[in-house]
């Protein structure tokens, strides 16, 4: 049972279903999206802000 869950379900079935669903796999109701915090785990917001700041610096220089 552990082997089936760990390898078949989590490494085959779930990724296949998520690939078939595409963006719909990540759909959230709007009310829940407003309640949940926007957590920037990978630092993408910081990267965008630094790029925008360096762009502003090159424009004004």
PDBQT receptor file of N, H, CA, C and O in Angstrom, charges set to zero:
ATOM      1  N   UNK A   1       0.821  -1.192   0.000  1.00  0.00    +0.000 N 
ATOM      2  CA  UNK A   1       0.000   0.000   0.000  1.00  0.00    +0.000 C 
ATOM      3  C   UNK A   1       0.869   1.260   0.000  1.00  0.00    +0.000 C 
ATOM      4  O   UNK A   1       0.552   2.228  -0.693  1.00  0.00    +0.000 OA
ATOM      5  N   UNK A   2       1.950   1.257   0.764  1.00  0.00    +0.000 N 
ATOM      6  H   UNK A   2       2.207   0.471   1.326  1.00  0.00    +0.000 HD
ATOM      7  CA  UNK A   2       2.836   2.415   0.814  1.00  0.00    +0.000 C 
ATOM      8  C   UNK A   2       3.524   2.606  -0.529  1.00  0.00    +0.000 C 
ATOM      9  O   UNK A   2       3.624   3.730  -1.020  1.00  0.00    +0.000 OA
ATOM     10  N   UNK A   3       3.996   1.522  -1.125  1.00  0.00    +0.000 N 
ATOM     11  H   UNK A   3       3.915   0.609  -0.727  1.00  0.00    +0.000 HD
ATOM     12  CA  UNK A   3       4.630   1.592  -2.443  1.00  0.00    +0.000 C 
ATOM     13  C   UNK A   3       3.650   2.137  -3.475  1.00  0.00    +0.000 C 
ATOM     14  O   UNK A   3       4.012   3.001  -4.273  1.00  0.00    +0.000 OA
ATOM     15  N   UNK A   4       2.425   1.648  -3.468  1.00  0.00    +0.000 N 
ATOM     16  H   UNK A   4       2.131   0.946  -2.820  1.00  0.00    +0.000 HD
ATOM     17  CA  UNK A   4       1.421   2.110  -4.424  1.00  0.00    +0.000 C 
ATOM     18  C   UNK A   4       1.160   3.602  -4.254  1.00  0.00    +0.000 C 
ATOM     19  O   UNK A   4       1.101   4.342  -5.236  1.00  0.00    +0.000 OA
ATOM     20  N   UNK A   5       1.006   4.037  -3.020  1.00  0.00    +0.000 N 
ATOM     21  H   UNK A   5       1.054   3.436  -2.222  1.00  0.00    +0.000 HD
ATOM     22  CA  UNK A   5       0.743   5.456  -2.772  1.00  0.00    +0.000 C 
ATOM     23  C   UNK A   5       1.941   6.313  -3.152  1.00  0.00    +0.000 C 
ATOM     24  O   UNK A   5       1.782   7.324  -3.837  1.00  0.00    +0.000 OA
ATOM     25  N   UNK A   6       3.118   5.932  -2.727  1.00  0.00    +0.000 N 
ATOM     26  H   UNK A   6       3.247   5.110  -2.172  1.00  0.00    +0.000 HD
ATOM     27  CA  UNK A   6       4.299   6.761  -2.945  1.00  0.00    +0.000 C 
ATOM     28  C   UNK A   6       4.691   6.828  -4.413  1.00  0.00    +0.000 C 
ATOM     29  O   UNK A   6       5.039   7.904  -4.898  1.00  0.00    +0.000 OA
ATOM     30  N   UNK A   7       4.648   5.736  -5.121  1.00  0.00    +0.000 N 
ATOM     31  H   UNK A   7       4.366   4.862  -4.727  1.00  0.00    +0.000 HD
ATOM     32  CA  UNK A   7       5.166   5.730  -6.481  1.00  0.00    +0.000 C 
ATOM     33  C   UNK A   7       4.086   5.850  -7.544  1.00  0.00    +0.000 C 
ATOM     34  O   UNK A   7       4.236   6.629  -8.486  1.00  0.00    +0.000 OA
ATOM     35  N   UNK A   8       3.027   5.114  -7.417  1.00  0.00    +0.000 N 
ATOM     36  H   UNK A   8       2.906   4.481  -6.652  1.00  0.00    +0.000 HD
ATOM     37  CA  UNK A   8       2.014   5.137  -8.473  1.00  0.00    +0.000 C 
ATOM     38  C   UNK A   8       1.144   6.381  -8.370  1.00  0.00    +0.000 C 
ATOM     39  O   UNK A   8       0.972   7.096  -9.357  1.00  0.00    +0.000 OA
ATOM     40  N   UNK A   9       0.605   6.644  -7.213  1.00  0.00    +0.000 N 
ATOM     41  H   UNK A   9       0.746   6.063  -6.411  1.00  0.00    +0.000 HD
ATOM     42  CA  UNK A   9      -0.308   7.778  -7.068  1.00  0.00    +0.000 C 
ATOM     43  C   UNK A   9       0.444   9.099  -7.143  1.00  0.00    +0.000 C 
ATOM     44  O   UNK A   9       0.078   9.966  -7.937  1.00  0.00    +0.000 OA
ATOM     45  N   UNK A  10       1.482   9.273  -6.340  1.00  0.00    +0.000 N 
ATOM     46  H   UNK A  10       1.780   8.569  -5.695  1.00  0.00    +0.000 HD
ATOM     47  CA  UNK A  10       2.144  10.574  -6.232  1.00  0.00    +0.000 C 
ATOM     48  C   UNK A  10       3.113  10.860  -7.366  1.00  0.00    +0.000 C 
ATOM     49  O   UNK A  10       3.421  12.027  -7.608  1.00  0.00    +0.000 OA
ATOM     50  N   UNK A  11       3.607   9.852  -8.074  1.00  0.00    +0.000 N 
ATOM     51  H   UNK A  11       3.357   8.904  -7.878  1.00  0.00    +0.000 HD
ATOM     52  CA  UNK A  11       4.574  10.100  -9.140  1.00  0.00    +0.000 C 
ATOM     53  C   UNK A  11       4.029   9.834 -10.534  1.00  0.00    +0.000 C 
ATOM     54  O   UNK A  11       4.684  10.167 -11.521  1.00  0.00    +0.000 OA
ATOM     55  N   UNK A  12       2.851   9.244 -10.635  1.00  0.00    +0.000 N 
ATOM     56  H   UNK A  12       2.319   8.973  -9.833  1.00  0.00    +0.000 HD
ATOM     57  CA  UNK A  12       2.286   8.968 -11.957  1.00  0.00    +0.000 C 
ATOM     58  C   UNK A  12       0.910   9.601 -12.119  1.00  0.00    +0.000 C 
ATOM     59  O   UNK A  12       0.701  10.406 -13.027  1.00  0.00    +0.000 OA
ATOM     60  N   UNK A  13      -0.010   9.251 -11.264  1.00  0.00    +0.000 N 
ATOM     61  H   UNK A  13       0.160   8.598 -10.526  1.00  0.00    +0.000 HD
ATOM     62  CA  UNK A  13      -1.401   9.672 -11.446  1.00  0.00    +0.000 C 
ATOM     63  C   UNK A  13      -1.568  11.173 -11.215  1.00  0.00    +0.000 C 
ATOM     64  O   UNK A  13      -2.151  11.855 -12.057  1.00  0.00    +0.000 OA
ATOM     65  N   UNK A  14      -1.073  11.702 -10.099  1.00  0.00    +0.000 N 
ATOM     66  H   UNK A  14      -0.599  11.148  -9.415  1.00  0.00    +0.000 HD
ATOM     67  CA  UNK A  14      -1.252  13.129  -9.786  1.00  0.00    +0.000 C 
ATOM     68  C   UNK A  14      -0.577  14.024 -10.818  1.00  0.00    +0.000 C 
ATOM     69  O   UNK A  14      -1.224  14.958 -11.291  1.00  0.00    +0.000 OA
ATOM     70  N   UNK A  15       0.694  13.801 -11.203  1.00  0.00    +0.000 N 
ATOM     71  H   UNK A  15       1.220  13.042 -10.819  1.00  0.00    +0.000 HD
ATOM     72  CA  UNK A  15       1.286  14.654 -12.248  1.00  0.00    +0.000 C 
ATOM     73  C   UNK A  15       0.557  14.553 -13.589  1.00  0.00    +0.000 C 
ATOM     74  O   UNK A  15       0.445  15.547 -14.306  1.00  0.00    +0.000 OA
ATOM     75  N   UNK A  16       0.065  13.374 -13.931  1.00  0.00    +0.000 N 
ATOM     76  H   UNK A  16       0.156  12.566 -13.348  1.00  0.00    +0.000 HD
ATOM     77  CA  UNK A  16      -0.658  13.225 -15.191  1.00  0.00    +0.000 C 
ATOM     78  C   UNK A  16      -1.968  13.998 -15.174  1.00  0.00    +0.000 C 
ATOM     79  O   UNK A  16      -2.318  14.647 -16.160  1.00  0.00    +0.000 OA
ATOM     80  N   UNK A  17      -2.688  13.937 -14.073  1.00  0.00    +0.000 N 
ATOM     81  H   UNK A  17      -2.404  13.410 -13.272  1.00  0.00    +0.000 HD
ATOM     82  CA  UNK A  17      -3.951  14.677 -13.964  1.00  0.00    +0.000 C 
ATOM     83  C   UNK A  17      -3.683  16.177 -13.988  1.00  0.00    +0.000 C 
ATOM     84  O   UNK A  17      -4.431  16.923 -14.620  1.00  0.00    +0.000 OA
ATOM     85  N   UNK A  18      -2.631  16.632 -13.313  1.00  0.00    +0.000 N 
ATOM     86  H   UNK A  18      -2.023  16.026 -12.800  1.00  0.00    +0.000 HD
ATOM     87  CA  UNK A  18      -2.318  18.057 -13.312  1.00  0.00    +0.000 C 
ATOM     88  C   UNK A  18      -1.895  18.527 -14.702  1.00  0.00    +0.000 C 
ATOM     89  O   UNK A  18      -2.227  19.645 -15.096  1.00  0.00    +0.000 OA
ATOM     90  N   UNK A  19      -1.178  17.704 -15.443  1.00  0.00    +0.000 N 
ATOM     91  H   UNK A  19      -0.908  16.796 -15.122  1.00  0.00    +0.000 HD
ATOM     92  CA  UNK A  19      -0.794  18.069 -16.810  1.00  0.00    +0.000 C 
ATOM     93  C   UNK A  19      -2.016  18.149 -17.713  1.00  0.00    +0.000 C 
ATOM     94  O   UNK A  19      -2.093  19.021 -18.579  1.00  0.00    +0.000 OA
ATOM     95  N   UNK A  20      -2.960  17.256 -17.519  1.00  0.00    +0.000 N 
ATOM     96  H   UNK A  20      -2.898  16.548 -16.816  1.00  0.00    +0.000 HD
ATOM     97  CA  UNK A  20      -4.183  17.294 -18.332  1.00  0.00    +0.000 C 
ATOM     98  C   UNK A  20      -5.047  18.507 -17.999  1.00  0.00    +0.000 C 
ATOM     99  O   UNK A  20      -5.657  19.100 -18.889  1.00  0.00    +0.000 OA
ATOM    100  N   UNK A  21      -5.100  18.875 -16.728  1.00  0.00    +0.000 N 
ATOM    101  H   UNK A  21      -4.605  18.393 -16.005  1.00  0.00    +0.000 HD
ATOM    102  CA  UNK A  21      -5.924  20.010 -16.316  1.00  0.00    +0.000 C 
ATOM    103  C   UNK A  21      -5.287  21.356 -16.654  1.00  0.00    +0.000 C 
ATOM    104  O   UNK A  21      -6.000  22.338 -16.861  1.00  0.00    +0.000 OA
ATOM    105  N   UNK A  22      -3.973  21.416 -16.713  1.00  0.00    +0.000 N 
ATOM    106  H   UNK A  22      -3.393  20.618 -16.545  1.00  0.00    +0.000 HD
ATOM    107  CA  UNK A  22      -3.285  22.669 -17.033  1.00  0.00    +0.000 C 
ATOM    108  C   UNK A  22      -3.509  23.710 -15.956  1.00  0.00    +0.000 C 
ATOM    109  O   UNK A  22      -3.366  23.422 -14.768  1.00  0.00    +0.000 OA
ATOM    110  N   UNK A  23      -3.863  24.936 -16.371  1.00  0.00    +0.000 N 
ATOM    111  H   UNK A  23      -3.980  25.170 -17.336  1.00  0.00    +0.000 HD
ATOM    112  CA  UNK A  23      -4.072  26.032 -15.407  1.00  0.00    +0.000 C 
ATOM    113  C   UNK A  23      -5.279  25.797 -14.510  1.00  0.00    +0.000 C 
ATOM    114  O   UNK A  23      -5.349  26.357 -13.416  1.00  0.00    +0.000 OA
ATOM    115  N   UNK A  24      -6.217  24.991 -14.946  1.00  0.00    +0.000 N 
ATOM    116  H   UNK A  24      -6.161  24.537 -15.835  1.00  0.00    +0.000 HD
ATOM    117  CA  UNK A  24      -7.399  24.726 -14.122  1.00  0.00    +0.000 C 
ATOM    118  C   UNK A  24      -7.053  23.951 -12.857  1.00  0.00    +0.000 C 
ATOM    119  O   UNK A  24      -7.822  23.965 -11.896  1.00  0.00    +0.000 OA
ATOM    120  N   UNK A  25      -5.915  23.281 -12.842  1.00  0.00    +0.000 N 
ATOM    121  H   UNK A  25      -5.290  23.270 -13.622  1.00  0.00    +0.000 HD
ATOM    122  CA  UNK A  25      -5.495  22.550 -11.647  1.00  0.00    +0.000 C 
ATOM    123  C   UNK A  25      -5.184  23.505 -10.505  1.00  0.00    +0.000 C 
ATOM    124  O   UNK A  25      -5.214  23.105  -9.341  1.00  0.00    +0.000 OA
ATOM    125  N   UNK A  26      -4.885  24.769 -10.822  1.00  0.00    +0.000 N 
ATOM    126  H   UNK A  26      -4.861  25.094 -11.767  1.00  0.00    +0.000 HD
ATOM    127  CA  UNK A  26      -4.510  25.745  -9.812  1.00  0.00    +0.000 C 
ATOM    128  C   UNK A  26      -5.613  26.772  -9.559  1.00  0.00    +0.000 C 
ATOM    129  O   UNK A  26      -5.344  27.808  -8.953  1.00  0.00    +0.000 OA
ATOM    130  N   UNK A  27      -6.834  26.520 -10.000  1.00  0.00    +0.000 N 
ATOM    131  H   UNK A  27      -7.053  25.677 -10.493  1.00  0.00    +0.000 HD
ATOM    132  CA  UNK A  27      -7.941  27.447  -9.846  1.00  0.00    +0.000 C 
ATOM    133  C   UNK A  27      -8.359  27.552  -8.381  1.00  0.00    +0.000 C 
ATOM    134  O   UNK A  27      -8.448  26.550  -7.672  1.00  0.00    +0.000 OA
ATOM    135  N   UNK A  28      -8.610  28.776  -7.947  1.00  0.00    +0.000 N 
ATOM    136  H   UNK A  28      -8.538  29.590  -8.523  1.00  0.00    +0.000 HD
ATOM    137  CA  UNK A  28      -9.130  29.041  -6.605  1.00  0.00    +0.000 C 
ATOM    138  C   UNK A  28     -10.369  29.915  -6.723  1.00  0.00    +0.000 C 
ATOM    139  O   UNK A  28     -10.430  30.771  -7.605  1.00  0.00    +0.000 OA
ATOM    140  N   UNK A  29     -11.355  29.723  -5.858  1.00  0.00    +0.000 N 
ATOM    141  H   UNK A  29     -11.305  29.027  -5.141  1.00  0.00    +0.000 HD
ATOM    142  CA  UNK A  29     -12.474  30.662  -5.840  1.00  0.00    +0.000 C 
ATOM    143  C   UNK A  29     -11.972  32.055  -5.461  1.00  0.00    +0.000 C 
ATOM    144  O   UNK A  29     -11.024  32.187  -4.688  1.00  0.00    +0.000 OA
ATOM    145  N   UNK A  30     -12.608  33.093  -6.006  1.00  0.00    +0.000 N 
ATOM    146  H   UNK A  30     -13.379  32.986  -6.634  1.00  0.00    +0.000 HD
ATOM    147  CA  UNK A  30     -12.146  34.464  -5.759  1.00  0.00    +0.000 C 
ATOM    148  C   UNK A  30     -12.196  34.832  -4.282  1.00  0.00    +0.000 C 
ATOM    149  O   UNK A  30     -11.318  35.545  -3.795  1.00  0.00    +0.000 OA
ATOM    150  N   UNK A  31     -13.203  34.360  -3.568  1.00  0.00    +0.000 N 
ATOM    151  H   UNK A  31     -13.916  33.780  -3.964  1.00  0.00    +0.000 HD
ATOM    152  CA  UNK A  31     -13.303  34.702  -2.152  1.00  0.00    +0.000 C 
ATOM    153  C   UNK A  31     -12.144  34.087  -1.368  1.00  0.00    +0.000 C 
ATOM    154  O   UNK A  31     -11.645  34.695  -0.421  1.00  0.00    +0.000 OA
ATOM    155  N   UNK A  32     -11.715  32.891  -1.755  1.00  0.00    +0.000 N 
ATOM    156  H   UNK A  32     -12.121  32.397  -2.525  1.00  0.00    +0.000 HD
ATOM    157  CA  UNK A  32     -10.600  32.254  -1.064  1.00  0.00    +0.000 C 
ATOM    158  C   UNK A  32      -9.272  32.903  -1.456  1.00  0.00    +0.000 C 
ATOM    159  O   UNK A  32      -8.362  32.997  -0.632  1.00  0.00    +0.000 OA
ATOM    160  N   UNK A  33      -9.156  33.344  -2.689  1.00  0.00    +0.000 N 
ATOM    161  H   UNK A  33      -9.895  33.268  -3.358  1.00  0.00    +0.000 HD
ATOM    162  CA  UNK A  33      -7.948  34.015  -3.156  1.00  0.00    +0.000 C 
ATOM    163  C   UNK A  33      -7.740  35.332  -2.414  1.00  0.00    +0.000 C 
ATOM    164  O   UNK A  33      -6.602  35.716  -2.144  1.00  0.00    +0.000 OA
ATOM    165  N   UNK A  34      -8.831  36.028  -2.082  1.00  0.00    +0.000 N 
ATOM    166  H   UNK A  34      -9.755  35.716  -2.301  1.00  0.00    +0.000 HD
ATOM    167  CA  UNK A  34      -8.727  37.279  -1.325  1.00  0.00    +0.000 C 
ATOM    168  C   UNK A  34      -8.303  37.035   0.120  1.00  0.00    +0.000 C 
ATOM    169  O   UNK A  34      -7.602  37.859   0.706  1.00  0.00    +0.000 OA
ATOM    170  N   UNK A  35      -8.723  35.912   0.696  1.00  0.00    +0.000 N 
ATOM    171  H   UNK A  35      -9.293  35.242   0.219  1.00  0.00    +0.000 HD
ATOM    172  CA  UNK A  35      -8.433  35.622   2.100  1.00  0.00    +0.000 C 
ATOM    173  C   UNK A  35      -6.998  35.145   2.287  1.00  0.00    +0.000 C 
ATOM    174  O   UNK A  35      -6.337  35.539   3.248  1.00  0.00    +0.000 OA
ATOM    175  N   UNK A  36      -6.509  34.300   1.380  1.00  0.00    +0.000 N 
ATOM    176  H   UNK A  36      -7.046  33.980   0.599  1.00  0.00    +0.000 HD
ATOM    177  CA  UNK A  36      -5.178  33.721   1.529  1.00  0.00    +0.000 C 
ATOM    178  C   UNK A  36      -4.098  34.773   1.301  1.00  0.00    +0.000 C 
ATOM    179  O   UNK A  36      -4.258  35.638   0.440  1.00  0.00    +0.000 OA
ATOM    180  N   UNK A  37      -3.006  34.714   2.052  1.00  0.00    +0.000 N 
ATOM    181  H   UNK A  37      -2.877  34.011   2.751  1.00  0.00    +0.000 HD
ATOM    182  CA  UNK A  37      -1.918  35.681   1.837  1.00  0.00    +0.000 C 
ATOM    183  C   UNK A  37      -1.161  35.359   0.548  1.00  0.00    +0.000 C 
ATOM    184  O   UNK A  37      -1.103  34.206   0.122  1.00  0.00    +0.000 OA
ATOM    185  N   UNK A  38      -0.587  36.385  -0.062  1.00  0.00    +0.000 N 
ATOM    186  H   UNK A  38      -0.633  37.322   0.283  1.00  0.00    +0.000 HD
ATOM    187  CA  UNK A  38       0.218  36.213  -1.263  1.00  0.00    +0.000 C 
ATOM    188  C   UNK A  38       1.674  36.026  -0.825  1.00  0.00    +0.000 C 
ATOM    189  O   UNK A  38       2.378  36.999  -0.556  1.00  0.00    +0.000 OA
ATOM    190  N   UNK A  39       2.113  34.778  -0.757  1.00  0.00    +0.000 N 
ATOM    191  H   UNK A  39       1.542  33.988  -0.976  1.00  0.00    +0.000 HD
ATOM    192  CA  UNK A  39       3.450  34.447  -0.273  1.00  0.00    +0.000 C 
ATOM    193  C   UNK A  39       4.389  34.326  -1.471  1.00  0.00    +0.000 C 
ATOM    194  O   UNK A  39       4.139  33.548  -2.392  1.00  0.00    +0.000 OA
ATOM    195  N   UNK A  40       5.466  35.099  -1.447  1.00  0.00    +0.000 N 
ATOM    196  H   UNK A  40       5.670  35.731  -0.698  1.00  0.00    +0.000 HD
ATOM    197  CA  UNK A  40       6.448  35.093  -2.536  1.00  0.00    +0.000 C 
ATOM    198  C   UNK A  40       7.641  34.240  -2.100  1.00  0.00    +0.000 C 
ATOM    199  O   UNK A  40       8.641  34.763  -1.607  1.00  0.00    +0.000 OA
ATOM    200  N   UNK A  41       7.525  32.933  -2.285  1.00  0.00    +0.000 N 
ATOM    201  H   UNK A  41       6.713  32.509  -2.685  1.00  0.00    +0.000 HD
ATOM    202  CA  UNK A  41       8.528  32.004  -1.787  1.00  0.00    +0.000 C 
ATOM    203  C   UNK A  41       9.826  32.107  -2.576  1.00  0.00    +0.000 C 
ATOM    204  O   UNK A  41      10.906  32.088  -1.984  1.00  0.00    +0.000 OA
ATOM    205  N   UNK A  42       9.744  32.215  -3.874  1.00  0.00    +0.000 N 
ATOM    206  H   UNK A  42       8.867  32.231  -4.354  1.00  0.00    +0.000 HD
ATOM    207  CA  UNK A  42      10.932  32.182  -4.715  1.00  0.00    +0.000 C 
ATOM    208  C   UNK A  42      11.550  33.559  -4.950  1.00  0.00    +0.000 C 
ATOM    209  O   UNK A  42      12.575  33.653  -5.626  1.00  0.00    +0.000 OA
ATOM    210  N   UNK A  43      10.966  34.618  -4.421  1.00  0.00    +0.000 N 
ATOM    211  H   UNK A  43      10.134  34.541  -3.872  1.00  0.00    +0.000 HD
ATOM    212  CA  UNK A  43      11.534  35.947  -4.550  1.00  0.00    +0.000 C 
ATOM    213  C   UNK A  43      11.279  36.602  -5.896  1.00  0.00    +0.000 C 
ATOM    214  O   UNK A  43      12.035  37.485  -6.302  1.00  0.00    +0.000 OA
ATOM    215  N   UNK A  44      10.240  36.192  -6.590  1.00  0.00    +0.000 N 
ATOM    216  H   UNK A  44       9.627  35.475  -6.260  1.00  0.00    +0.000 HD
ATOM    217  CA  UNK A  44       9.939  36.745  -7.914  1.00  0.00    +0.000 C 
ATOM    218  C   UNK A  44       9.592  38.230  -7.835  1.00  0.00    +0.000 C 
ATOM    219  O   UNK A  44       9.976  39.000  -8.715  1.00  0.00    +0.000 OA
ATOM    220  N   UNK A  45       8.871  38.638  -6.794  1.00  0.00    +0.000 N 
ATOM    221  H   UNK A  45       8.559  38.012  -6.079  1.00  0.00    +0.000 HD
ATOM    222  CA  UNK A  45       8.519  40.048  -6.644  1.00  0.00    +0.000 C 
ATOM    223  C   UNK A  45       9.768  40.902  -6.434  1.00  0.00    +0.000 C 
ATOM    224  O   UNK A  45       9.872  41.994  -6.994  1.00  0.00    +0.000 OA
ATOM    225  N   UNK A  46      10.704  40.419  -5.642  1.00  0.00    +0.000 N 
ATOM    226  H   UNK A  46      10.619  39.533  -5.188  1.00  0.00    +0.000 HD
ATOM    227  CA  UNK A  46      11.953  41.140  -5.416  1.00  0.00    +0.000 C 
ATOM    228  C   UNK A  46      12.745  41.259  -6.723  1.00  0.00    +0.000 C 
ATOM    229  O   UNK A  46      13.324  42.308  -7.001  1.00  0.00    +0.000 OA
ATOM    230  N   UNK A  47      12.771  40.209  -7.512  1.00  0.00    +0.000 N 
ATOM    231  H   UNK A  47      12.300  39.356  -7.287  1.00  0.00    +0.000 HD
ATOM    232  CA  UNK A  47      13.479  40.246  -8.799  1.00  0.00    +0.000 C 
ATOM    233  C   UNK A  47      12.870  41.290  -9.718  1.00  0.00    +0.000 C 
ATOM    234  O   UNK A  47      13.599  42.036 -10.372  1.00  0.00    +0.000 OA
ATOM    235  N   UNK A  48      11.543  41.355  -9.779  1.00  0.00    +0.000 N 
ATOM    236  H   UNK A  48      10.951  40.749  -9.248  1.00  0.00    +0.000 HD
ATOM    237  CA  UNK A  48      10.872  42.354 -10.615  1.00  0.00    +0.000 C 
ATOM    238  C   UNK A  48      11.154  43.764 -10.122  1.00  0.00    +0.000 C 
ATOM    239  O   UNK A  48      11.398  44.664 -10.926  1.00  0.00    +0.000 OA
ATOM    240  N   UNK A  49      11.123  43.967  -8.800  1.00  0.00    +0.000 N 
ATOM    241  H   UNK A  49      10.925  43.236  -8.148  1.00  0.00    +0.000 HD
ATOM    242  CA  UNK A  49      11.388  45.297  -8.250  1.00  0.00    +0.000 C 
ATOM    243  C   UNK A  49      12.825  45.739  -8.523  1.00  0.00    +0.000 C 
ATOM    244  O   UNK A  49      13.057  46.904  -8.849  1.00  0.00    +0.000 OA
ATOM    245  N   UNK A  50      13.784  44.836  -8.397  1.00  0.00    +0.000 N 
ATOM    246  H   UNK A  50      13.596  43.890  -8.132  1.00  0.00    +0.000 HD
ATOM    247  CA  UNK A  50      15.176  45.179  -8.680  1.00  0.00    +0.000 C 
ATOM    248  C   UNK A  50      15.384  45.501 -10.158  1.00  0.00    +0.000 C 
ATOM    249  O   UNK A  50      16.140  46.413 -10.495  1.00  0.00    +0.000 OA
ATOM    250  N   UNK A  51      14.719  44.758 -11.037  1.00  0.00    +0.000 N 
ATOM    251  H   UNK A  51      14.105  44.018 -10.763  1.00  0.00    +0.000 HD
ATOM    252  CA  UNK A  51      14.824  45.029 -12.468  1.00  0.00    +0.000 C 
ATOM    253  C   UNK A  51      14.213  46.388 -12.798  1.00  0.00    +0.000 C 
ATOM    254  O   UNK A  51      14.768  47.143 -13.597  1.00  0.00    +0.000 OA
ATOM    255  N   UNK A  52      13.078  46.699 -12.186  1.00  0.00    +0.000 N 
ATOM    256  H   UNK A  52      12.628  46.087 -11.537  1.00  0.00    +0.000 HD
ATOM    257  CA  UNK A  52      12.437  47.992 -12.429  1.00  0.00    +0.000 C 
ATOM    258  C   UNK A  52      13.304  49.128 -11.889  1.00  0.00    +0.000 C 
ATOM    259  O   UNK A  52      13.401  50.182 -12.517  1.00  0.00    +0.000 OA
ATOM    260  N   UNK A  53      13.926  48.927 -10.743  1.00  0.00    +0.000 N 
ATOM    261  H   UNK A  53      13.847  48.071 -10.232  1.00  0.00    +0.000 HD
ATOM    262  CA  UNK A  53      14.783  49.969 -10.163  1.00  0.00    +0.000 C 
ATOM    263  C   UNK A  53      16.015  50.194 -11.023  1.00  0.00    +0.000 C 
ATOM    264  O   UNK A  53      16.418  51.340 -11.219  1.00  0.00    +0.000 OA
ATOM    265  N   UNK A  54      16.619  49.144 -11.538  1.00  0.00    +0.000 N 
ATOM    266  H   UNK A  54      16.292  48.212 -11.379  1.00  0.00    +0.000 HD
ATOM    267  CA  UNK A  54      17.794  49.318 -12.382  1.00  0.00    +0.000 C 
ATOM    268  C   UNK A  54      17.403  49.941 -13.721  1.00  0.00    +0.000 C 
ATOM    269  O   UNK A  54      18.188  50.671 -14.325  1.00  0.00    +0.000 OA
ATOM    270  N   UNK A  55      16.193  49.652 -14.177  1.00  0.00    +0.000 N 
ATOM    271  H   UNK A  55      15.555  49.059 -13.687  1.00  0.00    +0.000 HD
ATOM    272  CA  UNK A  55      15.710  50.290 -15.418  1.00  0.00    +0.000 C 
ATOM    273  C   UNK A  55      15.489  51.777 -15.211  1.00  0.00    +0.000 C 
ATOM    274  O   UNK A  55      15.812  52.581 -16.085  1.00  0.00    +0.000 OA
ATOM    275  N   UNK A  56      14.936  52.155 -14.047  1.00  0.00    +0.000 N 
ATOM    276  H   UNK A  56      14.674  51.503 -13.337  1.00  0.00    +0.000 HD
ATOM    277  CA  UNK A  56      14.738  53.576 -13.738  1.00  0.00    +0.000 C 
ATOM    278  C   UNK A  56      16.081  54.292 -13.627  1.00  0.00    +0.000 C 
ATOM    279  O   UNK A  56      16.220  55.432 -14.068  1.00  0.00    +0.000 OA
ATOM    280  N   UNK A  57      17.067  53.622 -13.038  1.00  0.00    +0.000 N 
ATOM    281  H   UNK A  57      16.955  52.696 -12.679  1.00  0.00    +0.000 HD
ATOM    282  CA  UNK A  57      18.385  54.230 -12.892  1.00  0.00    +0.000 C 
ATOM    283  C   UNK A  57      19.047  54.465 -14.236  1.00  0.00    +0.000 C 
ATOM    284  O   UNK A  57      19.715  55.484 -14.414  1.00  0.00    +0.000 OA
ATOM    285  N   UNK A  58      18.888  53.564 -15.181  1.00  0.00    +0.000 N 
ATOM    286  H   UNK A  58      18.346  52.736 -15.037  1.00  0.00    +0.000 HD
ATOM    287  CA  UNK A  58      19.520  53.723 -16.487  1.00  0.00    +0.000 C 
ATOM    288  C   UNK A  58      18.800  54.784 -17.311  1.00  0.00    +0.000 C 
ATOM    289  O   UNK A  58      19.425  55.444 -18.141  1.00  0.00    +0.000 OA
ATOM    290  N   UNK A  59      17.499  54.958 -17.098  1.00  0.00    +0.000 N 
ATOM    291  H   UNK A  59      16.991  54.421 -16.424  1.00  0.00    +0.000 HD
ATOM    292  CA  UNK A  59      16.747  55.968 -17.832  1.00  0.00    +0.000 C 
ATOM    293  C   UNK A  59      17.122  57.361 -17.354  1.00  0.00    +0.000 C 
ATOM    294  O   UNK A  59      17.265  58.278 -18.162  1.00  0.00    +0.000 OA
ATOM    295  N   UNK A  60      17.285  57.528 -16.031  1.00  0.00    +0.000 N 
ATOM    296  H   UNK A  60      17.169  56.783 -15.374  1.00  0.00    +0.000 HD
ATOM    297  CA  UNK A  60      17.596  58.836 -15.459  1.00  0.00    +0.000 C 
ATOM    298  C   UNK A  60      19.074  59.205 -15.574  1.00  0.00    +0.000 C 
ATOM    299  O   UNK A  60      19.430  60.372 -15.407  1.00  0.00    +0.000 OA
ATOM    300  N   UNK A  61      19.923  58.247 -15.850  1.00  0.00    +0.000 N 
ATOM    301  H   UNK A  61      19.634  57.299 -15.986  1.00  0.00    +0.000 HD
ATOM    302  CA  UNK A  61      21.376  58.523 -15.908  1.00  0.00    +0.000 C 
ATOM    303  C   UNK A  61      21.784  59.138 -17.227  1.00  0.00    +0.000 C 
ATOM    304  O   UNK A  61      22.962  59.428 -17.434  1.00  0.00    +0.000 OA
TER     305      UNK A  61
